[in-house]
Amino acid sequence: MAEPGRESGGEPDEDRRERVNRELIELLNELRVALPGVQVLFAFLLAVPFAQGFTRVTDFQRALFFVVMALTAISLAFLIAPSSWHRLRFRRRDKERILRASNGMSIAGLAFSR
């Protein structure tokens, strides 16, 4: 059973504020790992139309390429947004709201990159 003033799932001897701070730091660190991979994928996709063979693709392949490129760009936007959101709002002392919003953006960014 959780102690009064503590939520279950936290580290021992960790109050709510400490848990939110830790989880926000962990989330931002996880994004530092995921973001470069999506950025590299996007960079490769940007180079594809300049390859010689791109002129020989079918209309379906071209449409599929642009869908994948758009999804990757959306993924990048969602994965970059939590760091920006944190930077814009961290002085307002509402880290729990930042954490909830950033968690949702991160999940959306990872879903679009798959």
N, C-alpha and C positions, 0 to 999 in steps of 0.2 A: 504494500500500500504506500502511496506517495505521501511524503511529509507535507504538512500544511505550508502553503506558499511555494511549493515545488510542483512542477508538472512531471508526469511519468515520461521516461525516455531520455531524461537528461543525465549528465554525468553526476557521480556522487558529489555532494557538497556544492552543487551548482544551482544558483537561483535562476529565476526566469530571465532576468536581464543578461546574466552571463551566458545562458544557453542561447539566447537570440544573437548575442555578439559572436559567439563561437560558430553558430550555424551560418551566419552571414559571411564570416571569414572563410569557412569551408566552402560555401557555395561559390564565392568569387574565385577561390583557388581552383575549384573544379572547372570553372569556365576558362581559366588560364590554360588548362589542359585541352579542353574540347575546341576552343576557338581557333587555334592554329591549324588544326586538321581541316576544318571547314574553309578557312582562308586559302589553304593550298588547293583544295578542290575547286574553289571559285576561280583561283588564278589559272588553273589548267583549263577550266571551261572557257575563260576569257580568250585563251590562246587558240582554242579549237577552230573558230571560223577563219583564222589566218593560215591554217594548214592547207596544203595543196589539195588534199583529198576531199575537203569540205564541199567543193563544187559538184562532186558526184553523188551527194547524198539525196535520198528521196525526200519528198515533201513530208512524209510521216516522220522520217528521221530528223529532219530539220525542226519540225514542230516539237518532237520529243526533246530535242536538245534545248530548245528555248524554254520548255516547261521545267526541265531539270535545272537550267540556269536560274530561272525565276525562283524556284523553290530553294535553291542554294542561297540566293540573295536574301530571301525572306528569313532563312535560317540564320544567316549572318546578322541581320538586323536584330532578331530576337536574342542572339547570344551576346551581342555588343550592348544591348539596352540595359541589362542589370548593372553594369559598371557605370554607365552614364546616369542611370536612375539613382544609384547610390551617391554619386558625386553631387547631383543636383539637390538631393533631399537629406543628406546625412546631418546637417546642422539643425534640422527640425526635430531631432530627437525622437524619431518614429521608426526605429530600426525594425520593429516587428512588421510594420506595414511594408517597408522596403524588402524585407526577407520574403514575405508572402508574394508580393508582386514579382520579385526577381526569380523566385522559384517557379512561378507560372511561366515567365518569359523563357527561362532556361529549358523547361520541359518542352515548350512549343518549339524553341530553336533546335533542340535535339530531334524532335519528331519531324520537322521539315528537312533535316539533313539526312534522314534515313531513306 
